[in-house]
């Protein structure tokens, strides 16, 4: 049986590590004000993925898998 949570963890960890790497790089080169919209959009996308995962976990626990699929397609 395939674990359905693994791709979400991979996406979340890649997004978070990319945000951390981008922030540290921009702080090093002091161009953080120029690229702030990218950081904000990355943070918002990470928050959306996290909220989707939490909601889908609660809904999947009740046995409804359609919401989980629709929320992933919406992203």
N, CA, C, O and CB atoms as a CASP TS submission, in Angstrom:
PFRMAT TS
TARGET T0000
AUTHOR 0000-0000-0000
METHOD Language model
MODEL 1
PARENT N/A
ATOM      1  N   UNK     1       0.841  -1.194   0.000  1.00  0.00           N
ATOM      2  CA  UNK     1       0.000   0.000   0.000  1.00  0.00           C
ATOM      3  C   UNK     1       0.882   1.252   0.000  1.00  0.00           C
ATOM      4  O   UNK     1       1.853   1.351   0.751  1.00  0.00           O
ATOM      5  CB  UNK     1      -0.955   0.001   1.228  1.00  0.00           C
ATOM      6  N   UNK     2       0.525   2.181  -0.843  1.00  0.00           N
ATOM      7  CA  UNK     2       1.319   3.396  -0.989  1.00  0.00           C
ATOM      8  C   UNK     2       0.907   4.400   0.079  1.00  0.00           C
ATOM      9  O   UNK     2      -0.280   4.611   0.330  1.00  0.00           O
ATOM     10  CB  UNK     2       1.151   4.004  -2.405  1.00  0.00           C
ATOM     11  N   UNK     3       1.899   5.007   0.695  1.00  0.00           N
ATOM     12  CA  UNK     3       1.625   6.040   1.686  1.00  0.00           C
ATOM     13  C   UNK     3       1.297   7.334   0.959  1.00  0.00           C
ATOM     14  O   UNK     3       2.139   7.867   0.235  1.00  0.00           O
ATOM     15  CB  UNK     3       2.833   6.233   2.651  1.00  0.00           C
ATOM     16  N   UNK     4       0.085   7.846   1.142  1.00  0.00           N
ATOM     17  CA  UNK     4      -0.365   9.031   0.405  1.00  0.00           C
ATOM     18  C   UNK     4       0.159  10.328   1.010  1.00  0.00           C
ATOM     19  O   UNK     4       0.049  11.379   0.380  1.00  0.00           O
ATOM     20  CB  UNK     4      -1.879   9.069   0.363  1.00  0.00           C
ATOM     21  N   UNK     5       0.720  10.284   2.202  1.00  0.00           N
ATOM     22  CA  UNK     5       1.192  11.511   2.841  1.00  0.00           C
ATOM     23  C   UNK     5       2.616  11.865   2.416  1.00  0.00           C
ATOM     24  O   UNK     5       3.046  13.003   2.602  1.00  0.00           O
ATOM     25  CB  UNK     5       1.127  11.369   4.355  1.00  0.00           C
ATOM     26  N   UNK     6       3.345  10.918   1.853  1.00  0.00           N
ATOM     27  CA  UNK     6       4.746  11.169   1.539  1.00  0.00           C
ATOM     28  C   UNK     6       4.953  12.307   0.537  1.00  0.00           C
ATOM     29  O   UNK     6       5.818  13.148   0.782  1.00  0.00           O
ATOM     30  CB  UNK     6       5.368   9.917   1.004  1.00  0.00           C
ATOM     31  N   UNK     7       4.209  12.389  -0.584  1.00  0.00           N
ATOM     32  CA  UNK     7       4.426  13.511  -1.511  1.00  0.00           C
ATOM     33  C   UNK     7       4.180  14.872  -0.873  1.00  0.00           C
ATOM     34  O   UNK     7       4.860  15.841  -1.210  1.00  0.00           O
ATOM     35  CB  UNK     7       3.531  13.361  -2.716  1.00  0.00           C
ATOM     36  N   UNK     8       3.228  14.960   0.032  1.00  0.00           N
ATOM     37  CA  UNK     8       2.945  16.239   0.682  1.00  0.00           C
ATOM     38  C   UNK     8       4.118  16.636   1.573  1.00  0.00           C
ATOM     39  O   UNK     8       4.505  17.804   1.607  1.00  0.00           O
ATOM     40  CB  UNK     8       1.637  16.160   1.509  1.00  0.00           C
ATOM     41  N   UNK     9       4.682  15.673   2.289  1.00  0.00           N
ATOM     42  CA  UNK     9       5.843  15.982   3.121  1.00  0.00           C
ATOM     43  C   UNK     9       7.025  16.414   2.265  1.00  0.00           C
ATOM     44  O   UNK     9       7.777  17.310   2.649  1.00  0.00           O
ATOM     45  CB  UNK     9       6.227  14.772   3.976  1.00  0.00           C
ATOM     46  N   UNK    10       7.194  15.781   1.107  1.00  0.00           N
ATOM     47  CA  UNK    10       8.296  16.152   0.218  1.00  0.00           C
ATOM     48  C   UNK    10       8.102  17.569  -0.299  1.00  0.00           C
ATOM     49  O   UNK    10       9.047  18.359  -0.311  1.00  0.00           O
ATOM     50  CB  UNK    10       8.405  15.165  -0.961  1.00  0.00           C
ATOM     51  N   UNK    11       6.880  17.903  -0.728  1.00  0.00           N
ATOM     52  CA  UNK    11       6.596  19.251  -1.237  1.00  0.00           C
ATOM     53  C   UNK    11       6.803  20.286  -0.139  1.00  0.00           C
ATOM     54  O   UNK    11       7.400  21.335  -0.379  1.00  0.00           O
ATOM     55  CB  UNK    11       5.153  19.336  -1.786  1.00  0.00           C
ATOM     56  N   UNK    12       6.309  19.995   1.075  1.00  0.00           N
ATOM     57  CA  UNK    12       6.446  20.948   2.176  1.00  0.00           C
ATOM     58  C   UNK    12       7.916  21.158   2.534  1.00  0.00           C
ATOM     59  O   UNK    12       8.342  22.291   2.759  1.00  0.00           O
ATOM     60  CB  UNK    12       5.665  20.462   3.406  1.00  0.00           C
ATOM     61  N   UNK    13       8.685  20.087   2.588  1.00  0.00           N
ATOM     62  CA  UNK    13      10.093  20.237   2.967  1.00  0.00           C
ATOM     63  C   UNK    13      10.882  20.961   1.883  1.00  0.00           C
ATOM     64  O   UNK    13      11.764  21.761   2.194  1.00  0.00           O
ATOM     65  CB  UNK    13      10.720  18.867   3.243  1.00  0.00           C
ATOM     66  N   UNK    14      10.576  20.689   0.611  1.00  0.00           N
ATOM     67  CA  UNK    14      11.271  21.399  -0.467  1.00  0.00           C
ATOM     68  C   UNK    14      10.931  22.881  -0.461  1.00  0.00           C
ATOM     69  O   UNK    14      11.808  23.724  -0.651  1.00  0.00           O
ATOM     70  CB  UNK    14      10.917  20.790  -1.823  1.00  0.00           C
ATOM     71  N   UNK    15       9.655  23.201  -0.243  1.00  0.00           N
ATOM     72  CA  UNK    15       9.255  24.608  -0.209  1.00  0.00           C
ATOM     73  C   UNK    15       9.924  25.334   0.948  1.00  0.00           C
ATOM     74  O   UNK    15      10.434  26.441   0.781  1.00  0.00           O
ATOM     75  CB  UNK    15       7.732  24.731  -0.098  1.00  0.00           C
ATOM     76  N   UNK    16       9.920  24.710   2.118  1.00  0.00           N
ATOM     77  CA  UNK    16      10.519  25.347   3.292  1.00  0.00           C
ATOM     78  C   UNK    16      12.030  25.495   3.140  1.00  0.00           C
ATOM     79  O   UNK    16      12.590  26.538   3.481  1.00  0.00           O
ATOM     80  CB  UNK    16      10.200  24.542   4.550  1.00  0.00           C
ATOM     81  N   UNK    17      12.692  24.457   2.630  1.00  0.00           N
ATOM     82  CA  UNK    17      14.145  24.562   2.462  1.00  0.00           C
ATOM     83  C   UNK    17      14.495  25.594   1.396  1.00  0.00           C
ATOM     84  O   UNK    17      15.498  26.296   1.525  1.00  0.00           O
ATOM     85  CB  UNK    17      14.746  23.195   2.090  1.00  0.00           C
ATOM     86  N   UNK    18      13.681  25.695   0.344  1.00  0.00           N
ATOM     87  CA  UNK    18      13.910  26.721  -0.667  1.00  0.00           C
ATOM     88  C   UNK    18      13.744  28.120  -0.106  1.00  0.00           C
ATOM     89  O   UNK    18      14.519  29.021  -0.429  1.00  0.00           O
ATOM     90  CB  UNK    18      12.971  26.525  -1.830  1.00  0.00           C
ATOM     91  N   UNK    19      12.731  28.305   0.737  1.00  0.00           N
ATOM     92  CA  UNK    19      12.524  29.615   1.366  1.00  0.00           C
ATOM     93  C   UNK    19      13.689  29.981   2.280  1.00  0.00           C
ATOM     94  O   UNK    19      14.157  31.119   2.271  1.00  0.00           O
ATOM     95  CB  UNK    19      11.212  29.623   2.164  1.00  0.00           C
ATOM     96  N   UNK    20      14.154  29.018   3.064  1.00  0.00           N
ATOM     97  CA  UNK    20      15.265  29.287   3.978  1.00  0.00           C
ATOM     98  C   UNK    20      16.532  29.610   3.185  1.00  0.00           C
ATOM     99  O   UNK    20      17.249  30.555   3.514  1.00  0.00           O
ATOM    100  CB  UNK    20      15.506  28.076   4.914  1.00  0.00           C
ATOM    101  N   UNK    21      16.805  28.828   2.147  1.00  0.00           N
ATOM    102  CA  UNK    21      17.995  29.070   1.321  1.00  0.00           C
ATOM    103  C   UNK    21      17.929  30.434   0.646  1.00  0.00           C
ATOM    104  O   UNK    21      18.919  31.165   0.619  1.00  0.00           O
ATOM    105  CB  UNK    21      18.146  27.970   0.261  1.00  0.00           C
ATOM    106  N   UNK    22      16.761  30.779   0.099  1.00  0.00           N
ATOM    107  CA  UNK    22      16.602  32.075  -0.567  1.00  0.00           C
ATOM    108  C   UNK    22      16.779  33.223   0.418  1.00  0.00           C
ATOM    109  O   UNK    22      17.420  34.225   0.101  1.00  0.00           O
ATOM    110  CB  UNK    22      15.227  32.168  -1.237  1.00  0.00           C
ATOM    111  N   UNK    23      16.211  33.077   1.614  1.00  0.00           N
ATOM    112  CA  UNK    23      16.344  34.134   2.621  1.00  0.00           C
ATOM    113  C   UNK    23      17.798  34.327   3.035  1.00  0.00           C
ATOM    114  O   UNK    23      18.278  35.457   3.121  1.00  0.00           O
ATOM    115  CB  UNK    23      15.491  33.809   3.851  1.00  0.00           C
ATOM    116  N   UNK    24      18.497  33.228   3.291  1.00  0.00           N
ATOM    117  CA  UNK    24      19.900  33.338   3.701  1.00  0.00           C
ATOM    118  C   UNK    24      20.765  33.913   2.584  1.00  0.00           C
ATOM    119  O   UNK    24      21.676  34.701   2.842  1.00  0.00           O
ATOM    120  CB  UNK    24      20.438  31.969   4.122  1.00  0.00           C
ATOM    121  N   UNK    25      20.480  33.518   1.338  1.00  0.00           N
ATOM    122  CA  UNK    25      21.246  34.057   0.210  1.00  0.00           C
ATOM    123  C   UNK    25      21.013  35.547   0.060  1.00  0.00           C
ATOM    124  O   UNK    25      21.954  36.306  -0.170  1.00  0.00           O
ATOM    125  CB  UNK    25      20.876  33.338  -1.088  1.00  0.00           C
ATOM    126  N   UNK    26      19.753  35.975   0.190  1.00  0.00           N
ATOM    127  CA  UNK    26      19.447  37.396   0.022  1.00  0.00           C
ATOM    128  C   UNK    26      20.018  38.230   1.166  1.00  0.00           C
ATOM    129  O   UNK    26      20.431  39.371   0.957  1.00  0.00           O
ATOM    130  CB  UNK    26      17.935  37.604  -0.071  1.00  0.00           C
ATOM    131  N   UNK    27      20.042  37.666   2.374  1.00  0.00           N
ATOM    132  CA  UNK    27      20.643  38.395   3.497  1.00  0.00           C
ATOM    133  C   UNK    27      22.153  38.539   3.260  1.00  0.00           C
ATOM    134  O   UNK    27      22.745  39.567   3.588  1.00  0.00           O
ATOM    135  CB  UNK    27      20.363  37.661   4.855  1.00  0.00           C
ATOM    136  N   UNK    28      22.764  37.500   2.689  1.00  0.00           N
ATOM    137  CA  UNK    28      24.207  37.554   2.428  1.00  0.00           C
ATOM    138  C   UNK    28      24.534  38.638   1.403  1.00  0.00           C
ATOM    139  O   UNK    28      25.504  39.380   1.563  1.00  0.00           O
ATOM    140  CB  UNK    28      24.717  36.187   1.931  1.00  0.00           C
ATOM    141  N   UNK    29      23.725  38.726   0.356  1.00  0.00           N
ATOM    142  CA  UNK    29      24.005  39.700  -0.703  1.00  0.00           C
ATOM    143  C   UNK    29      23.241  41.010  -0.529  1.00  0.00           C
ATOM    144  O   UNK    29      23.365  41.912  -1.358  1.00  0.00           O
ATOM    145  CB  UNK    29      23.670  39.103  -2.045  1.00  0.00           C
ATOM    146  N   UNK    30      22.465  41.123   0.524  1.00  0.00           N
ATOM    147  CA  UNK    30      21.736  42.342   0.890  1.00  0.00           C
ATOM    148  C   UNK    30      20.807  42.835  -0.218  1.00  0.00           C
ATOM    149  O   UNK    30      20.693  44.038  -0.455  1.00  0.00           O
ATOM    150  CB  UNK    30      22.716  43.436   1.245  1.00  0.00           C
ATOM    151  N   UNK    31      20.150  41.903  -0.887  1.00  0.00           N
ATOM    152  CA  UNK    31      19.148  42.250  -1.899  1.00  0.00           C
ATOM    153  C   UNK    31      17.758  41.830  -1.441  1.00  0.00           C
ATOM    154  O   UNK    31      16.883  41.562  -2.265  1.00  0.00           O
ATOM    155  CB  UNK    31      19.485  41.586  -3.249  1.00  0.00           C
ATOM    156  N   UNK    32      17.553  41.772  -0.129  1.00  0.00           N
ATOM    157  CA  UNK    32      16.312  41.179   0.365  1.00  0.00           C
ATOM    158  C   UNK    32      15.096  42.044   0.045  1.00  0.00           C
ATOM    159  O   UNK    32      13.996  41.518  -0.127  1.00  0.00           O
ATOM    160  CB  UNK    32      16.402  40.955   1.865  1.00  0.00           C
ATOM    161  N   UNK    33      15.275  43.357  -0.038  1.00  0.00           N
ATOM    162  CA  UNK    33      14.123  44.211  -0.345  1.00  0.00           C
ATOM    163  C   UNK    33      13.672  44.046  -1.788  1.00  0.00           C
ATOM    164  O   UNK    33      12.492  44.210  -2.097  1.00  0.00           O
ATOM    165  CB  UNK    33      14.459  45.673  -0.075  1.00  0.00           C
ATOM    166  N   UNK    34      14.610  43.722  -2.671  1.00  0.00           N
ATOM    167  CA  UNK    34      14.275  43.548  -4.080  1.00  0.00           C
ATOM    168  C   UNK    34      13.445  42.287  -4.311  1.00  0.00           C
ATOM    169  O   UNK    34      12.588  42.254  -5.194  1.00  0.00           O
ATOM    170  CB  UNK    34      15.545  43.494  -4.918  1.00  0.00           C
ATOM    171  N   UNK    35      13.705  41.249  -3.513  1.00  0.00           N
ATOM    172  CA  UNK    35      13.054  39.959  -3.730  1.00  0.00           C
ATOM    173  C   UNK    35      12.026  39.624  -2.657  1.00  0.00           C
ATOM    174  O   UNK    35      11.655  38.460  -2.506  1.00  0.00           O
ATOM    175  CB  UNK    35      14.089  38.870  -3.786  1.00  0.00           C
ATOM    176  N   UNK    36      11.565  40.611  -1.919  1.00  0.00           N
ATOM    177  CA  UNK    36      10.567  40.363  -0.877  1.00  0.00           C
ATOM    178  C   UNK    36       9.275  39.747  -1.418  1.00  0.00           C
ATOM    179  O   UNK    36       8.726  38.864  -0.759  1.00  0.00           O
ATOM    180  CB  UNK    36      10.246  41.652  -0.164  1.00  0.00           C
ATOM    181  N   UNK    37       8.754  40.164  -2.589  1.00  0.00           N
ATOM    182  CA  UNK    37       7.526  39.513  -3.091  1.00  0.00           C
ATOM    183  C   UNK    37       7.678  38.014  -3.299  1.00  0.00           C
ATOM    184  O   UNK    37       6.728  37.262  -3.082  1.00  0.00           O
ATOM    185  CB  UNK    37       7.105  40.148  -4.394  1.00  0.00           C
ATOM    186  N   UNK    38       8.862  37.568  -3.717  1.00  0.00           N
ATOM    187  CA  UNK    38       9.076  36.131  -3.892  1.00  0.00           C
ATOM    188  C   UNK    38       9.036  35.409  -2.552  1.00  0.00           C
ATOM    189  O   UNK    38       8.483  34.314  -2.442  1.00  0.00           O
ATOM    190  CB  UNK    38      10.414  35.867  -4.593  1.00  0.00           C
ATOM    191  N   UNK    39       9.624  36.028  -1.539  1.00  0.00           N
ATOM    192  CA  UNK    39       9.592  35.418  -0.209  1.00  0.00           C
ATOM    193  C   UNK    39       8.169  35.357   0.331  1.00  0.00           C
ATOM    194  O   UNK    39       7.771  34.360   0.934  1.00  0.00           O
ATOM    195  CB  UNK    39      10.489  36.197   0.760  1.00  0.00           C
ATOM    196  N   UNK    40       7.400  36.426   0.114  1.00  0.00           N
ATOM    197  CA  UNK    40       6.020  36.453   0.606  1.00  0.00           C
ATOM    198  C   UNK    40       5.182  35.402  -0.116  1.00  0.00           C
ATOM    199  O   UNK    40       4.410  34.681   0.516  1.00  0.00           O
ATOM    200  CB  UNK    40       5.398  37.858   0.416  1.00  0.00           C
ATOM    201  N   UNK    41       5.332  35.311  -1.438  1.00  0.00           N
ATOM    202  CA  UNK    41       4.539  34.328  -2.182  1.00  0.00           C
ATOM    203  C   UNK    41       4.947  32.906  -1.810  1.00  0.00           C
ATOM    204  O   UNK    41       4.104  32.011  -1.755  1.00  0.00           O
ATOM    205  CB  UNK    41       4.697  34.543  -3.696  1.00  0.00           C
ATOM    206  N   UNK    42       6.238  32.696  -1.556  1.00  0.00           N
ATOM    207  CA  UNK    42       6.679  31.380  -1.115  1.00  0.00           C
ATOM    208  C   UNK    42       6.130  31.027   0.254  1.00  0.00           C
ATOM    209  O   UNK    42       5.730  29.887   0.492  1.00  0.00           O
ATOM    210  CB  UNK    42       8.186  31.315  -1.092  1.00  0.00           C
ATOM    211  N   UNK    43       6.109  32.002   1.156  1.00  0.00           N
ATOM    212  CA  UNK    43       5.541  31.761   2.484  1.00  0.00           C
ATOM    213  C   UNK    43       4.053  31.483   2.425  1.00  0.00           C
ATOM    214  O   UNK    43       3.545  30.629   3.151  1.00  0.00           O
ATOM    215  CB  UNK    43       5.800  32.945   3.388  1.00  0.00           C
ATOM    216  N   UNK    44       3.352  32.207   1.557  1.00  0.00           N
ATOM    217  CA  UNK    44       1.909  31.986   1.417  1.00  0.00           C
ATOM    218  C   UNK    44       1.643  30.602   0.839  1.00  0.00           C
ATOM    219  O   UNK    44       0.730  29.910   1.291  1.00  0.00           O
ATOM    220  CB  UNK    44       1.271  33.073   0.520  1.00  0.00           C
ATOM    221  N   UNK    45       2.424  30.191  -0.151  1.00  0.00           N
ATOM    222  CA  UNK    45       2.206  28.864  -0.728  1.00  0.00           C
ATOM    223  C   UNK    45       2.513  27.771   0.290  1.00  0.00           C
ATOM    224  O   UNK    45       1.823  26.753   0.334  1.00  0.00           O
ATOM    225  CB  UNK    45       3.071  28.674  -1.982  1.00  0.00           C
ATOM    226  N   UNK    46       3.552  27.977   1.113  1.00  0.00           N
ATOM    227  CA  UNK    46       3.852  26.987   2.150  1.00  0.00           C
ATOM    228  C   UNK    46       2.722  26.915   3.168  1.00  0.00           C
ATOM    229  O   UNK    46       2.346  25.829   3.610  1.00  0.00           O
ATOM    230  CB  UNK    46       5.178  27.325   2.853  1.00  0.00           C
ATOM    231  N   UNK    47       2.177  28.078   3.543  1.00  0.00           N
ATOM    232  CA  UNK    47       1.064  28.092   4.493  1.00  0.00           C
ATOM    233  C   UNK    47      -0.165  27.410   3.898  1.00  0.00           C
ATOM    234  O   UNK    47      -0.870  26.688   4.602  1.00  0.00           O
ATOM    235  CB  UNK    47       0.724  29.535   4.904  1.00  0.00           C
ATOM    236  N   UNK    48      -0.431  27.630   2.609  1.00  0.00           N
ATOM    237  CA  UNK    48      -1.571  26.968   1.961  1.00  0.00           C
ATOM    238  C   UNK    48      -1.394  25.456   1.941  1.00  0.00           C
ATOM    239  O   UNK    48      -2.342  24.713   2.198  1.00  0.00           O
ATOM    240  CB  UNK    48      -1.750  27.488   0.531  1.00  0.00           C
ATOM    241  N   UNK    49      -0.183  25.002   1.637  1.00  0.00           N
ATOM    242  CA  UNK    49       0.069  23.558   1.631  1.00  0.00           C
ATOM    243  C   UNK    49      -0.107  22.985   3.028  1.00  0.00           C
ATOM    244  O   UNK    49      -0.674  21.905   3.192  1.00  0.00           O
ATOM    245  CB  UNK    49       1.485  23.254   1.105  1.00  0.00           C
ATOM    246  N   UNK    50       0.381  23.707   4.038  1.00  0.00           N
ATOM    247  CA  UNK    50       0.275  23.231   5.416  1.00  0.00           C
ATOM    248  C   UNK    50      -1.180  23.163   5.867  1.00  0.00           C
ATOM    249  O   UNK    50      -1.599  22.174   6.470  1.00  0.00           O
ATOM    250  CB  UNK    50       1.072  24.137   6.354  1.00  0.00           C
ATOM    251  N   UNK    51      -1.959  24.220   5.574  1.00  0.00           N
ATOM    252  CA  UNK    51      -3.374  24.238   5.959  1.00  0.00           C
ATOM    253  C   UNK    51      -4.133  23.141   5.229  1.00  0.00           C
ATOM    254  O   UNK    51      -4.982  22.471   5.817  1.00  0.00           O
ATOM    255  CB  UNK    51      -4.005  25.612   5.660  1.00  0.00           C
ATOM    256  N   UNK    52      -3.828  22.957   3.942  1.00  0.00           N
ATOM    257  CA  UNK    52      -4.476  21.893   3.179  1.00  0.00           C
ATOM    258  C   UNK    52      -4.169  20.535   3.782  1.00  0.00           C
ATOM    259  O   UNK    52      -5.046  19.678   3.882  1.00  0.00           O
ATOM    260  CB  UNK    52      -4.032  21.932   1.716  1.00  0.00           C
ATOM    261  N   UNK    53      -2.918  20.342   4.185  1.00  0.00           N
ATOM    262  CA  UNK    53      -2.542  19.062   4.772  1.00  0.00           C
ATOM    263  C   UNK    53      -3.273  18.823   6.085  1.00  0.00           C
ATOM    264  O   UNK    53      -3.755  17.719   6.336  1.00  0.00           O
ATOM    265  CB  UNK    53      -1.035  19.001   4.993  1.00  0.00           C
ATOM    266  N   UNK    54      -3.358  19.851   6.926  1.00  0.00           N
ATOM    267  CA  UNK    54      -4.030  19.697   8.221  1.00  0.00           C
ATOM    268  C   UNK    54      -5.518  19.419   8.018  1.00  0.00           C
ATOM    269  O   UNK    54      -6.083  18.531   8.655  1.00  0.00           O
ATOM    270  CB  UNK    54      -3.834  20.962   9.091  1.00  0.00           C
ATOM    271  N   UNK    55      -6.150  20.189   7.122  1.00  0.00           N
ATOM    272  CA  UNK    55      -7.578  19.976   6.868  1.00  0.00           C
ATOM    273  C   UNK    55      -7.830  18.607   6.255  1.00  0.00           C
ATOM    274  O   UNK    55      -8.781  17.922   6.631  1.00  0.00           O
ATOM    275  CB  UNK    55      -8.126  21.067   5.947  1.00  0.00           C
ATOM    276  N   UNK    56      -6.982  18.207   5.315  1.00  0.00           N
ATOM    277  CA  UNK    56      -7.193  16.918   4.668  1.00  0.00           C
ATOM    278  C   UNK    56      -6.962  15.782   5.655  1.00  0.00           C
ATOM    279  O   UNK    56      -7.606  14.737   5.566  1.00  0.00           O
ATOM    280  CB  UNK    56      -6.267  16.766   3.453  1.00  0.00           C
ATOM    281  N   UNK    57      -6.049  15.985   6.593  1.00  0.00           N
ATOM    282  CA  UNK    57      -5.806  14.947   7.597  1.00  0.00           C
ATOM    283  C   UNK    57      -7.061  14.748   8.452  1.00  0.00           C
ATOM    284  O   UNK    57      -7.445  13.616   8.748  1.00  0.00           O
ATOM    285  CB  UNK    57      -4.590  15.320   8.492  1.00  0.00           C
ATOM    286  N   UNK    58      -7.698  15.864   8.848  1.00  0.00           N
ATOM    287  CA  UNK    58      -8.913  15.744   9.648  1.00  0.00           C
ATOM    288  C   UNK    58     -10.048  15.138   8.840  1.00  0.00           C
ATOM    289  O   UNK    58     -10.809  14.311   9.344  1.00  0.00           O
ATOM    290  CB  UNK    58      -9.328  17.105  10.190  1.00  0.00           C
ATOM    291  N   UNK    59     -10.158  15.556   7.575  1.00  0.00           N
ATOM    292  CA  UNK    59     -11.246  15.042   6.746  1.00  0.00           C
ATOM    293  C   UNK    59     -10.991  13.586   6.376  1.00  0.00           C
ATOM    294  O   UNK    59     -11.921  12.780   6.346  1.00  0.00           O
ATOM    295  CB  UNK    59     -11.408  15.894   5.475  1.00  0.00           C
ATOM    296  N   UNK    60      -9.726  13.244   6.093  1.00  0.00           N
ATOM    297  CA  UNK    60      -9.403  11.859   5.752  1.00  0.00           C
ATOM    298  C   UNK    60      -9.646  10.935   6.936  1.00  0.00           C
ATOM    299  O   UNK    60      -9.991   9.766   6.764  1.00  0.00           O
ATOM    300  CB  UNK    60      -7.949  11.747   5.289  1.00  0.00           C
ATOM    301  N   UNK    61      -9.463  11.465   8.128  1.00  0.00           N
ATOM    302  CA  UNK    61      -9.712  10.650   9.311  1.00  0.00           C
ATOM    303  C   UNK    61     -11.181  10.257   9.388  1.00  0.00           C
ATOM    304  O   UNK    61     -11.530   9.181   9.872  1.00  0.00           O
ATOM    305  CB  UNK    61      -9.295  11.401  10.581  1.00  0.00           C
ATOM    306  N   UNK    62     -12.040  11.163   8.893  1.00  0.00           N
ATOM    307  CA  UNK    62     -13.467  10.851   8.886  1.00  0.00           C
ATOM    308  C   UNK    62     -13.851   9.976   7.702  1.00  0.00           C
ATOM    309  O   UNK    62     -14.962   9.446   7.661  1.00  0.00           O
ATOM    310  CB  UNK    62     -14.283  12.131   8.864  1.00  0.00           C
ATOM    311  N   UNK    63     -12.951   9.817   6.742  1.00  0.00           N
ATOM    312  CA  UNK    63     -13.208   8.915   5.638  1.00  0.00           C
ATOM    313  C   UNK    63     -13.594   9.593   4.342  1.00  0.00           C
ATOM    314  O   UNK    63     -13.920   8.902   3.376  1.00  0.00           O
ATOM    315  CB  UNK    63     -14.263   7.982   6.016  1.00  0.00           C
ATOM    316  N   UNK    64     -13.572  10.912   4.276  1.00  0.00           N
ATOM    317  CA  UNK    64     -13.932  11.612   3.049  1.00  0.00           C
ATOM    318  C   UNK    64     -12.658  12.005   2.318  1.00  0.00           C
ATOM    319  O   UNK    64     -11.921  12.879   2.774  1.00  0.00           O
ATOM    320  CB  UNK    64     -14.807  12.862   3.350  1.00  0.00           C
ATOM    321  N   UNK    65     -12.396  11.363   1.182  1.00  0.00           N
ATOM    322  CA  UNK    65     -11.152  11.627   0.466  1.00  0.00           C
ATOM    323  C   UNK    65     -11.337  12.624  -0.664  1.00  0.00           C
ATOM    324  O   UNK    65     -10.344  13.069  -1.238  1.00  0.00           O
ATOM    325  CB  UNK    65     -10.587  10.341  -0.081  1.00  0.00           C
ATOM    326  N   UNK    66     -12.551  12.992  -1.006  1.00  0.00           N
ATOM    327  CA  UNK    66     -12.764  13.929  -2.106  1.00  0.00           C
ATOM    328  C   UNK    66     -12.223  15.313  -1.776  1.00  0.00           C
ATOM    329  O   UNK    66     -11.622  15.961  -2.633  1.00  0.00           O
ATOM    330  CB  UNK    66     -14.244  14.018  -2.443  1.00  0.00           C
ATOM    331  N   UNK    67     -12.430  15.774  -0.545  1.00  0.00           N
ATOM    332  CA  UNK    67     -11.943  17.102  -0.164  1.00  0.00           C
ATOM    333  C   UNK    67     -10.431  17.176  -0.304  1.00  0.00           C
ATOM    334  O   UNK    67      -9.885  18.191  -0.737  1.00  0.00           O
ATOM    335  CB  UNK    67     -12.359  17.441   1.276  1.00  0.00           C
ATOM    336  N   UNK    68      -9.764  16.099   0.065  1.00  0.00           N
ATOM    337  CA  UNK    68      -8.308  16.043  -0.035  1.00  0.00           C
ATOM    338  C   UNK    68      -7.862  16.212  -1.485  1.00  0.00           C
ATOM    339  O   UNK    68      -6.948  16.985  -1.772  1.00  0.00           O
ATOM    340  CB  UNK    68      -7.778  14.717   0.535  1.00  0.00           C
ATOM    341  N   UNK    69      -8.505  15.492  -2.388  1.00  0.00           N
ATOM    342  CA  UNK    69      -8.130  15.585  -3.801  1.00  0.00           C
ATOM    343  C   UNK    69      -8.445  16.954  -4.371  1.00  0.00           C
ATOM    344  O   UNK    69      -7.641  17.517  -5.114  1.00  0.00           O
ATOM    345  CB  UNK    69      -8.844  14.512  -4.612  1.00  0.00           C
ATOM    346  N   UNK    70      -9.613  17.501  -4.031  1.00  0.00           N
ATOM    347  CA  UNK    70      -9.983  18.823  -4.545  1.00  0.00           C
ATOM    348  C   UNK    70      -9.038  19.897  -4.031  1.00  0.00           C
ATOM    349  O   UNK    70      -8.685  20.815  -4.770  1.00  0.00           O
ATOM    350  CB  UNK    70     -11.421  19.166  -4.155  1.00  0.00           C
ATOM    351  N   UNK    71      -8.624  19.794  -2.777  1.00  0.00           N
ATOM    352  CA  UNK    71      -7.732  20.816  -2.229  1.00  0.00           C
ATOM    353  C   UNK    71      -6.352  20.740  -2.872  1.00  0.00           C
ATOM    354  O   UNK    71      -5.703  21.768  -3.066  1.00  0.00           O
ATOM    355  CB  UNK    71      -7.613  20.663  -0.709  1.00  0.00           C
ATOM    356  N   UNK    72      -5.900  19.536  -3.203  1.00  0.00           N
ATOM    357  CA  UNK    72      -4.606  19.417  -3.885  1.00  0.00           C
ATOM    358  C   UNK    72      -4.712  19.967  -5.302  1.00  0.00           C
ATOM    359  O   UNK    72      -3.799  20.643  -5.776  1.00  0.00           O
ATOM    360  CB  UNK    72      -4.130  17.941  -3.914  1.00  0.00           C
ATOM    361  N   UNK    73      -5.827  19.681  -5.985  1.00  0.00           N
ATOM    362  CA  UNK    73      -5.999  20.199  -7.348  1.00  0.00           C
ATOM    363  C   UNK    73      -6.126  21.715  -7.336  1.00  0.00           C
ATOM    364  O   UNK    73      -5.715  22.376  -8.290  1.00  0.00           O
ATOM    365  CB  UNK    73      -7.236  19.572  -8.014  1.00  0.00           C
ATOM    366  N   UNK    74      -6.690  22.273  -6.271  1.00  0.00           N
ATOM    367  CA  UNK    74      -6.845  23.728  -6.198  1.00  0.00           C
ATOM    368  C   UNK    74      -5.487  24.416  -6.091  1.00  0.00           C
ATOM    369  O   UNK    74      -5.311  25.533  -6.576  1.00  0.00           O
ATOM    370  CB  UNK    74      -7.728  24.115  -5.000  1.00  0.00           C
ATOM    371  N   UNK    75      -4.537  23.748  -5.459  1.00  0.00           N
ATOM    372  CA  UNK    75      -3.199  24.338  -5.354  1.00  0.00           C
ATOM    373  C   UNK    75      -2.492  24.267  -6.687  1.00  0.00           C
ATOM    374  O   UNK    75      -1.351  24.714  -6.805  1.00  0.00           O
ATOM    375  CB  UNK    75      -2.368  23.629  -4.275  1.00  0.00           C
TER
END
